[in-house]
Amino acid sequence: MSPLRGIALKLTSVVLFVIMSAIVKFTSAEVPTGEAVFFRSFFALPVIVGWLLLRGDMKAGLYVASPMSHFLRGIVGSGAMAFNFAALGLLPLPEVTALGYAAPPLTVIFAAVLLGETVRLFRISAVLIGLLGVLVIMVPLLTVSEVSTAVLWGIGCVMSSAVLRALVQIHIRRMVQTEQTSAIVFYFSLTTTLLSLLTVPFGWVMPEPVTLMMLIAAGLIGGVAQICLTSAYKGAEAALLAPFDYASILFAILIGYLVFAEVPTVLMLVGSAIVVASGIAIILRERALGLKRFKARPGMTPQG
């Protein structure tokens, strides 16, 4: 596979994940967060299984060396997804996408604290600039005449999701030393499906037919997006593909405007540009340092 095909698959996954997020946002007024997580995870499973069967990789691809590591990845990742989905129901799609970019700077911090990784001035500066960009994005949300409780909850949810995603990135960095990427992808969907069922007592609903079809589509699209993402890393270096994650803000702004009539503020755009520049600087620096964190990326999703 050529690098250009890898880039094309990466961009396809980015677009599909944004579309999936838009569907979750569209259904959020009717469907509880836990139920949305269930549909996203459960209906991704047949897509992933079909992909493994086509590759003839079902047995080897699902081999597990450390079941507990998959379980922990599922717990933290499902929390990240739940917080992200909750935020989609409370904040505009571009803001949720942009604030989610806090995860890479936080990953650098956690790598230093949890893994003892040396972080020098360049990356410390990039992290601080990225977090400054996050604050800039928050300004329009927090400076309106009356800040609603929903907005505060939304900010709290998306930042909680970013923290958990950063922790997942650190955890998967360890997992890829012994676990297959396909196994990480499959067992994440399986674990998240099972964990989401624990929210049934908290008010699941029977969706209207159109909403039900949209939720099923969200799961199928999420599964295809995950396959595209995983396949992309087989054709190009992770450091080459990583910056394309930030293309999601362009599609989020477009879909937010066309579907939800969400007009981005100037400060949101400025803050997003700052965070993107910071993230790309971190990526380039880590590539120069030869860090292996990028090996974790095929097993990641924008939700965790």
C-alpha positions as YAML, in Angstrom:
chain: A
units: angstrom
residues:
- id: 1
  name: MET
  ca: [0.00, 0.00, 0.00]
- id: 2
  name: SER
  ca: [1.32, 3.44, -0.94]
- id: 3
  name: PRO
  ca: [1.57, 6.36, 1.51]
- id: 4
  name: LEU
  ca: [-1.01, 8.27, -0.56]
- id: 5
  name: ARG
  ca: [-3.50, 5.45, -0.06]
- id: 6
  name: GLY
  ca: [-2.72, 5.50, 3.64]
- id: 7
  name: ILE
  ca: [-3.45, 9.24, 3.74]
- id: 8
  name: ALA
  ca: [-6.69, 8.71, 1.79]
- id: 9
  name: LEU
  ca: [-7.82, 6.04, 4.27]
- id: 10
  name: LYS
  ca: [-6.89, 8.28, 7.19]
- id: 11
  name: LEU
  ca: [-8.93, 11.19, 5.82]
- id: 12
  name: THR
  ca: [-11.83, 8.84, 5.11]
- id: 13
  name: SER
  ca: [-11.78, 7.71, 8.73]
- id: 14
  name: VAL
  ca: [-11.69, 11.33, 9.92]
- id: 15
  name: VAL
  ca: [-14.73, 12.24, 7.81]
- id: 16
  name: LEU
  ca: [-16.65, 9.13, 8.91]
- id: 17
  name: PHE
  ca: [-15.96, 9.77, 12.60]
- id: 18
  name: VAL
  ca: [-17.24, 13.35, 12.27]
- id: 19
  name: ILE
  ca: [-20.38, 12.10, 10.50]
- id: 20
  name: MET
  ca: [-20.86, 9.53, 13.26]
- id: 21
  name: SER
  ca: [-20.52, 12.28, 15.89]
- id: 22
  name: ALA
  ca: [-23.07, 14.40, 14.04]
- id: 23
  name: ILE
  ca: [-25.54, 11.49, 14.09]
- id: 24
  name: VAL
  ca: [-25.01, 11.01, 17.82]
- id: 25
  name: LYS
  ca: [-25.56, 14.72, 18.36]
- id: 26
  name: PHE
  ca: [-28.73, 14.67, 16.22]
- id: 27
  name: THR
  ca: [-30.20, 11.83, 18.30]
- id: 28
  name: SER
  ca: [-29.01, 13.12, 21.69]
- id: 29
  name: ALA
  ca: [-32.28, 14.88, 22.53]
- id: 30
  name: GLU
  ca: [-34.15, 11.56, 22.35]
- id: 31
  name: VAL
  ca: [-31.61, 8.89, 23.31]
- id: 32
  name: PRO
  ca: [-29.62, 8.69, 26.59]
- id: 33
  name: THR
  ca: [-25.84, 8.71, 26.35]
- id: 34
  name: GLY
  ca: [-25.40, 5.12, 27.55]
- id: 35
  name: GLU
  ca: [-27.80, 3.87, 24.90]
- id: 36
  name: ALA
  ca: [-25.95, 5.81, 22.19]
- id: 37
  name: VAL
  ca: [-22.68, 4.23, 23.34]
- id: 38
  name: PHE
  ca: [-24.31, 0.79, 23.06]
- id: 39
  name: PHE
  ca: [-25.43, 1.33, 19.45]
- id: 40
  name: ARG
  ca: [-22.06, 2.82, 18.48]
- id: 41
  name: SER
  ca: [-20.20, -0.18, 19.93]
- id: 42
  name: PHE
  ca: [-22.56, -3.09, 19.24]
- id: 43
  name: PHE
  ca: [-23.15, -2.37, 15.55]
- id: 44
  name: ALA
  ca: [-19.44, -1.80, 14.96]
- id: 45
  name: LEU
  ca: [-18.77, -5.41, 15.98]
- id: 46
  name: PRO
  ca: [-20.16, -7.16, 12.85]
- id: 47
  name: VAL
  ca: [-18.19, -4.77, 10.65]
- id: 48
  name: ILE
  ca: [-14.97, -5.53, 12.53]
- id: 49
  name: VAL
  ca: [-15.64, -9.29, 12.53]
- id: 50
  name: GLY
  ca: [-16.39, -9.24, 8.80]
- id: 51
  name: TRP
  ca: [-13.14, -7.38, 8.18]
- id: 52
  name: LEU
  ca: [-11.15, -9.95, 10.16]
- id: 53
  name: LEU
  ca: [-12.82, -12.84, 8.31]
- id: 54
  name: LEU
  ca: [-12.05, -11.28, 4.93]
- id: 55
  name: ARG
  ca: [-8.42, -10.95, 5.99]
- id: 56
  name: GLY
  ca: [-8.37, -14.54, 7.23]
- id: 57
  name: ASP
  ca: [-7.12, -13.10, 10.48]
- id: 58
  name: MET
  ca: [-9.90, -14.01, 12.89]
- id: 59
  name: LYS
  ca: [-7.97, -16.38, 15.14]
- id: 60
  name: ALA
  ca: [-4.57, -14.66, 15.15]
- id: 61
  name: GLY
  ca: [-6.12, -11.20, 15.15]
- id: 62
  name: LEU
  ca: [-8.13, -11.84, 18.30]
- id: 63
  name: TYR
  ca: [-5.39, -13.54, 20.31]
- id: 64
  name: VAL
  ca: [-5.10, -12.00, 23.78]
- id: 65
  name: ALA
  ca: [-1.93, -12.05, 25.86]
- id: 66
  name: SER
  ca: [-3.31, -9.91, 28.69]
- id: 67
  name: PRO
  ca: [-7.11, -9.95, 29.14]
- id: 68
  name: MET
  ca: [-6.91, -7.46, 32.02]
- id: 69
  name: SER
  ca: [-5.18, -4.87, 29.83]
- id: 70
  name: HIS
  ca: [-8.08, -5.08, 27.34]
- id: 71
  name: PHE
  ca: [-10.58, -4.77, 30.17]
- id: 72
  name: LEU
  ca: [-8.89, -1.67, 31.55]
- id: 73
  name: ARG
  ca: [-8.68, -0.18, 28.05]
- id: 74
  name: GLY
  ca: [-12.40, -0.84, 27.67]
- id: 75
  name: ILE
  ca: [-13.32, 0.82, 30.98]
- id: 76
  name: VAL
  ca: [-11.32, 3.98, 30.39]
- id: 77
  name: GLY
  ca: [-12.17, 4.13, 26.68]
- id: 78
  name: SER
  ca: [-15.89, 3.65, 27.25]
- id: 79
  name: GLY
  ca: [-15.77, 6.47, 29.80]
- id: 80
  name: ALA
  ca: [-14.08, 8.71, 27.24]
- id: 81
  name: MET
  ca: [-16.72, 7.83, 24.64]
- id: 82
  name: ALA
  ca: [-19.59, 8.42, 27.07]
- id: 83
  name: PHE
  ca: [-18.27, 11.84, 28.09]
- id: 84
  name: ASN
  ca: [-17.72, 12.77, 24.45]
- id: 85
  name: PHE
  ca: [-21.24, 11.71, 23.45]
- id: 86
  name: ALA
  ca: [-22.71, 13.60, 26.41]
- id: 87
  name: ALA
  ca: [-20.81, 16.73, 25.34]
- id: 88
  name: LEU
  ca: [-22.22, 16.45, 21.81]
- id: 89
  name: GLY
  ca: [-25.70, 16.91, 23.24]
- id: 90
  name: LEU
  ca: [-24.67, 20.04, 25.14]
- id: 91
  name: LEU
  ca: [-22.21, 21.94, 22.93]
- id: 92
  name: PRO
  ca: [-21.84, 22.75, 19.21]
- id: 93
  name: LEU
  ca: [-20.10, 20.07, 17.14]
- id: 94
  name: PRO
  ca: [-17.06, 22.24, 16.21]
- id: 95
  name: GLU
  ca: [-16.45, 23.17, 19.85]
- id: 96
  name: VAL
  ca: [-16.57, 19.53, 20.98]
- id: 97
  name: THR
  ca: [-14.16, 18.59, 18.20]
- id: 98
  name: ALA
  ca: [-11.76, 21.45, 18.93]
- id: 99
  name: LEU
  ca: [-11.76, 21.01, 22.71]
- id: 100
  name: GLY
  ca: [-11.06, 17.32, 22.16]
- id: 101
  name: TYR
  ca: [-7.69, 18.35, 20.75]
- id: 102
  name: ALA
  ca: [-6.59, 18.83, 24.35]
- id: 103
  name: ALA
  ca: [-5.85, 15.09, 24.43]
- id: 104
  name: PRO
  ca: [-2.41, 15.18, 22.69]
- id: 105
  name: PRO
  ca: [-0.91, 17.83, 25.04]
- id: 106
  name: LEU
  ca: [-2.32, 15.94, 28.01]
- id: 107
  name: THR
  ca: [-0.76, 12.74, 26.66]
- id: 108
  name: VAL
  ca: [2.66, 14.38, 26.83]
- id: 109
  name: ILE
  ca: [2.03, 15.35, 30.46]
- id: 110
  name: PHE
  ca: [0.87, 11.85, 31.40]
- id: 111
  name: ALA
  ca: [3.81, 10.28, 29.56]
- id: 112
  name: ALA
  ca: [6.16, 12.30, 31.74]
- id: 113
  name: VAL
  ca: [4.29, 11.51, 34.97]
- id: 114
  name: LEU
  ca: [3.34, 7.88, 34.38]
- id: 115
  name: LEU
  ca: [6.09, 6.63, 32.09]
- id: 116
  name: GLY
  ca: [8.97, 8.78, 33.30]
- id: 117
  name: GLU
  ca: [9.44, 10.16, 29.79]
- id: 118
  name: THR
  ca: [11.80, 13.12, 29.58]
- id: 119
  name: VAL
  ca: [9.98, 16.24, 28.42]
- id: 120
  name: ARG
  ca: [12.22, 19.16, 27.52]
- id: 121
  name: LEU
  ca: [11.56, 22.83, 26.85]
- id: 122
  name: PHE
  ca: [10.26, 22.48, 23.29]
- id: 123
  name: ARG
  ca: [7.49, 20.03, 24.12]
- id: 124
  name: ILE
  ca: [6.68, 21.78, 27.41]
- id: 125
  name: SER
  ca: [6.22, 25.00, 25.44]
- id: 126
  name: ALA
  ca: [4.05, 23.23, 22.83]
- id: 127
  name: VAL
  ca: [1.89, 21.71, 25.57]
- id: 128
  name: LEU
  ca: [1.37, 25.07, 27.27]
- id: 129
  name: ILE
  ca: [0.52, 26.73, 23.96]
- id: 130
  name: GLY
  ca: [-1.96, 23.95, 23.19]
- id: 131
  name: LEU
  ca: [-3.67, 24.33, 26.54]
- id: 132
  name: LEU
  ca: [-3.78, 28.11, 25.97]
- id: 133
  name: GLY
  ca: [-5.59, 27.40, 22.71]
- id: 134
  name: VAL
  ca: [-8.12, 25.29, 24.61]
- id: 135
  name: LEU
  ca: [-8.78, 28.22, 26.95]
- id: 136
  name: VAL
  ca: [-9.27, 30.52, 23.95]
- id: 137
  name: ILE
  ca: [-11.88, 28.12, 22.56]
- id: 138
  name: MET
  ca: [-13.69, 28.20, 25.91]
- id: 139
  name: VAL
  ca: [-13.85, 32.01, 26.09]
- id: 140
  name: PRO
  ca: [-16.93, 32.48, 23.85]
- id: 141
  name: LEU
  ca: [-18.73, 29.72, 25.76]
- id: 142
  name: LEU
  ca: [-18.03, 31.26, 29.16]
- id: 143
  name: THR
  ca: [-18.43, 34.98, 28.43]
- id: 144
  name: VAL
  ca: [-22.02, 35.11, 27.25]
- id: 145
  name: SER
  ca: [-24.37, 37.12, 29.47]
- id: 146
  name: GLU
  ca: [-25.74, 33.98, 31.09]
- id: 147
  name: VAL
  ca: [-23.63, 30.85, 31.07]
- id: 148
  name: SER
  ca: [-26.03, 27.94, 31.18]
- id: 149
  name: THR
  ca: [-25.51, 24.87, 33.32]
- id: 150
  name: ALA
  ca: [-25.63, 22.81, 30.13]
- id: 151
  name: VAL
  ca: [-22.61, 24.65, 28.71]
- id: 152
  name: LEU
  ca: [-20.63, 24.12, 31.91]
- id: 153
  name: TRP
  ca: [-21.54, 20.44, 31.93]
- id: 154
  name: GLY
  ca: [-20.63, 20.21, 28.25]
- id: 155
  name: ILE
  ca: [-17.18, 21.71, 28.81]
- id: 156
  name: GLY
  ca: [-16.65, 19.42, 31.79]
- id: 157
  name: CYS
  ca: [-17.66, 16.37, 29.74]
- id: 158
  name: VAL
  ca: [-15.46, 17.08, 26.73]
- id: 159
  name: MET
  ca: [-12.44, 17.87, 28.92]
- id: 160
  name: SER
  ca: [-13.04, 14.69, 30.93]
- id: 161
  name: SER
  ca: [-13.14, 12.79, 27.65]
- id: 162
  name: ALA
  ca: [-9.82, 14.37, 26.61]
- id: 163
  name: VAL
  ca: [-8.20, 13.37, 29.91]
- id: 164
  name: LEU
  ca: [-9.40, 9.78, 29.58]
- id: 165
  name: ARG
  ca: [-8.32, 9.60, 25.93]
- id: 166
  name: ALA
  ca: [-4.85, 10.74, 26.94]
- id: 167
  name: LEU
  ca: [-4.72, 8.00, 29.59]
- id: 168
  name: VAL
  ca: [-5.92, 5.45, 27.01]
- id: 169
  name: GLN
  ca: [-3.13, 6.57, 24.67]
- id: 170
  name: ILE
  ca: [-0.58, 5.82, 27.38]
- id: 171
  name: HIS
  ca: [-2.20, 2.47, 28.15]
- id: 172
  name: ILE
  ca: [-2.36, 1.38, 24.50]
- id: 173
  name: ARG
  ca: [1.26, 2.37, 24.10]
- id: 174
  name: ARG
  ca: [2.02, -0.44, 26.56]
- id: 175
  name: MET
  ca: [-0.52, -2.84, 25.05]
- id: 176
  name: VAL
  ca: [0.87, -2.75, 21.52]
- id: 177
  name: GLN
  ca: [4.05, -4.36, 22.81]
- id: 178
  name: THR
  ca: [2.15, -7.66, 23.28]
- id: 179
  name: GLU
  ca: [-1.32, -7.25, 21.72]
- id: 180
  name: GLN
  ca: [-2.52, -7.21, 18.11]
- id: 181
  name: THR
  ca: [-4.09, -3.95, 16.94]
- id: 182
  name: SER
  ca: [-7.10, -5.87, 15.59]
- id: 183
  name: ALA
  ca: [-7.60, -7.43, 19.04]
- id: 184
  name: ILE
  ca: [-7.45, -4.00, 20.69]
- id: 185
  name: VAL
  ca: [-10.10, -2.71, 18.27]
- id: 186
  name: PHE
  ca: [-12.41, -5.73, 18.63]
- id: 187
  name: TYR
  ca: [-12.27, -6.12, 22.39]
- id: 188
  name: PHE
  ca: [-12.72, -2.40, 22.90]
- id: 189
  name: SER
  ca: [-16.04, -2.53, 21.03]
- id: 190
  name: LEU
  ca: [-17.04, -5.70, 22.86]
- id: 191
  name: THR
  ca: [-16.16, -4.36, 26.32]
- id: 192
  name: THR
  ca: [-17.84, -1.01, 25.64]
- id: 193
  name: THR
  ca: [-20.99, -2.79, 24.45]
- id: 194
  name: LEU
  ca: [-21.18, -4.81, 27.66]
- id: 195
  name: LEU
  ca: [-20.39, -1.84, 29.91]
- id: 196
  name: SER
  ca: [-23.02, 0.32, 28.21]
- id: 197
  name: LEU
  ca: [-25.67, -2.24, 29.16]
- id: 198
  name: LEU
  ca: [-25.11, -1.27, 32.79]
- id: 199
  name: THR
  ca: [-26.86, 2.03, 32.00]
- id: 200
  name: VAL
  ca: [-30.16, 0.35, 31.05]
- id: 201
  name: PRO
  ca: [-31.69, 1.05, 34.51]
- id: 202
  name: PHE
  ca: [-31.00, 4.76, 34.05]
- id: 203
  name: GLY
  ca: [-33.67, 5.32, 31.46]
- id: 204
  name: TRP
  ca: [-33.15, 3.72, 28.06]
- id: 205
  name: VAL
  ca: [-35.91, 4.48, 25.55]
- id: 206
  name: MET
  ca: [-37.35, 2.78, 22.48]
- id: 207
  name: PRO
  ca: [-36.21, 5.14, 19.70]
- id: 208
  name: GLU
  ca: [-38.49, 6.22, 16.89]
- id: 209
  name: PRO
  ca: [-37.85, 4.23, 13.68]
- id: 210
  name: VAL
  ca: [-35.84, 7.01, 12.02]
- id: 211
  name: THR
  ca: [-33.76, 7.54, 15.16]
- id: 212
  name: LEU
  ca: [-33.20, 3.80, 15.47]
- id: 213
  name: MET
  ca: [-31.90, 3.62, 11.90]
- id: 214
  name: MET
  ca: [-29.61, 6.58, 12.56]
- id: 215
  name: LEU
  ca: [-28.17, 4.95, 15.68]
- id: 216
  name: ILE
  ca: [-27.53, 1.71, 13.80]
- id: 217
  name: ALA
  ca: [-25.89, 3.74, 11.04]
- id: 218
  name: ALA
  ca: [-23.68, 5.45, 13.64]
- id: 219
  name: GLY
  ca: [-22.40, 2.07, 14.80]
- id: 220
  name: LEU
  ca: [-21.80, 0.79, 11.28]
- id: 221
  name: ILE
  ca: [-20.08, 4.02, 10.24]
- id: 222
  name: GLY
  ca: [-17.95, 3.92, 13.39]
- id: 223
  name: GLY
  ca: [-16.90, 0.35, 12.57]
- id: 224
  name: VAL
  ca: [-15.96, 1.23, 8.98]
- id: 225
  name: ALA
  ca: [-14.10, 4.33, 10.21]
- id: 226
  name: GLN
  ca: [-12.10, 2.21, 12.65]
- id: 227
  name: ILE
  ca: [-11.15, -0.23, 9.87]
- id: 228
  name: CYS
  ca: [-10.08, 2.65, 7.60]
- id: 229
  name: LEU
  ca: [-8.01, 4.09, 10.44]
- id: 230
  name: THR
  ca: [-6.32, 0.78, 11.22]
- id: 231
  name: SER
  ca: [-5.68, 0.05, 7.54]
- id: 232
  name: ALA
  ca: [-4.22, 3.51, 6.97]
- id: 233
  name: TYR
  ca: [-1.34, 2.78, 9.32]
- id: 234
  name: LYS
  ca: [-0.35, -0.22, 7.24]
- id: 235
  name: GLY
  ca: [0.41, 2.03, 4.27]
- id: 236
  name: ALA
  ca: [2.09, 5.05, 5.84]
- id: 237
  name: GLU
  ca: [4.11, 6.00, 8.88]
- id: 238
  name: ALA
  ca: [2.10, 7.04, 11.90]
- id: 239
  name: ALA
  ca: [4.00, 10.31, 12.16]
- id: 240
  name: LEU
  ca: [2.99, 11.14, 8.57]
- id: 241
  name: LEU
  ca: [-0.68, 10.37, 9.21]
- id: 242
  name: ALA
  ca: [-1.08, 11.90, 12.67]
- id: 243
  name: PRO
  ca: [-1.46, 15.56, 11.54]
- id: 244
  name: PHE
  ca: [-4.46, 14.61, 9.41]
- id: 245
  name: ASP
  ca: [-6.42, 14.05, 12.64]
- id: 246
  name: TYR
  ca: [-6.81, 17.81, 12.75]
- id: 247
  name: ALA
  ca: [-8.71, 17.87, 9.47]
- id: 248
  name: SER
  ca: [-11.71, 16.86, 11.58]
- id: 249
  name: ILE
  ca: [-12.24, 20.48, 12.63]
- id: 250
  name: LEU
  ca: [-12.87, 21.50, 9.01]
- id: 251
  name: PHE
  ca: [-15.52, 18.82, 8.54]
- id: 252
  name: ALA
  ca: [-17.01, 19.53, 11.97]
- id: 253
  name: ILE
  ca: [-17.39, 23.22, 11.10]
- id: 254
  name: LEU
  ca: [-18.98, 22.35, 7.74]
- id: 255
  name: ILE
  ca: [-21.43, 19.80, 9.15]
- id: 256
  name: GLY
  ca: [-22.16, 21.97, 12.18]
- id: 257
  name: TYR
  ca: [-23.10, 24.87, 9.92]
- id: 258
  name: LEU
  ca: [-25.09, 22.91, 7.33]
- id: 259
  name: VAL
  ca: [-26.93, 20.52, 9.68]
- id: 260
  name: PHE
  ca: [-27.16, 22.33, 13.02]
- id: 261
  name: ALA
  ca: [-26.85, 25.98, 11.92]
- id: 262
  name: GLU
  ca: [-23.84, 26.35, 14.24]
- id: 263
  name: VAL
  ca: [-21.71, 29.34, 13.27]
- id: 264
  name: PRO
  ca: [-18.16, 29.19, 14.70]
- id: 265
  name: THR
  ca: [-16.91, 32.24, 16.57]
- id: 266
  name: VAL
  ca: [-13.67, 33.97, 15.68]
- id: 267
  name: LEU
  ca: [-12.13, 33.00, 19.01]
- id: 268
  name: MET
  ca: [-13.09, 29.36, 18.46]
- id: 269
  name: LEU
  ca: [-11.30, 29.42, 15.11]
- id: 270
  name: VAL
  ca: [-8.26, 31.18, 16.59]
- id: 271
  name: GLY
  ca: [-8.13, 28.76, 19.52]
- id: 272
  name: SER
  ca: [-8.46, 25.78, 17.18]
- id: 273
  name: ALA
  ca: [-5.58, 27.06, 15.05]
- id: 274
  name: ILE
  ca: [-3.42, 27.43, 18.17]
- id: 275
  name: VAL
  ca: [-4.22, 23.91, 19.37]
- id: 276
  name: VAL
  ca: [-3.65, 22.40, 15.92]
- id: 277
  name: ALA
  ca: [-0.29, 24.17, 15.58]
- id: 278
  name: SER
  ca: [0.69, 22.94, 19.04]
- id: 279
  name: GLY
  ca: [-0.37, 19.38, 18.25]
- id: 280
  name: ILE
  ca: [1.55, 19.28, 14.98]
- id: 281
  name: ALA
  ca: [4.63, 20.69, 16.72]
- id: 282
  name: ILE
  ca: [4.40, 17.92, 19.32]
- id: 283
  name: ILE
  ca: [4.02, 15.29, 16.59]
- id: 284
  name: LEU
  ca: [7.04, 16.53, 14.66]
- id: 285
  name: ARG
  ca: [9.15, 16.74, 17.79]
- id: 286
  name: GLU
  ca: [8.20, 13.24, 18.92]
- id: 287
  name: ARG
  ca: [8.97, 11.92, 15.46]
- id: 288
  name: ALA
  ca: [12.41, 13.54, 15.65]
- id: 289
  name: LEU
  ca: [12.98, 11.99, 19.08]
- id: 290
  name: GLY
  ca: [11.99, 8.58, 17.76]
- id: 291
  name: LEU
  ca: [9.27, 8.05, 20.36]
- id: 292
  name: LYS
  ca: [7.06, 5.00, 19.86]
- id: 293
  name: ARG
  ca: [3.78, 6.50, 21.01]
- id: 294
  name: PHE
  ca: [2.44, 6.52, 17.47]
- id: 295
  name: LYS
  ca: [2.20, 2.72, 17.54]
- id: 296
  name: ALA
  ca: [-0.86, 3.20, 19.73]
- id: 297
  name: ARG
  ca: [-2.75, 5.28, 17.20]
- id: 298
  name: PRO
  ca: [-4.29, 2.47, 15.08]
- id: 299
  name: GLY
  ca: [-6.11, 1.28, 18.20]
- id: 300
  name: MET
  ca: [-7.48, 4.72, 19.06]
- id: 301
  name: THR
  ca: [-10.71, 6.45, 18.13]
- id: 302
  name: PRO
  ca: [-11.65, 10.12, 18.56]
- id: 303
  name: GLN
  ca: [-13.86, 8.99, 21.47]
- id: 304
  name: GLY
  ca: [-11.27, 6.87, 23.25]
...
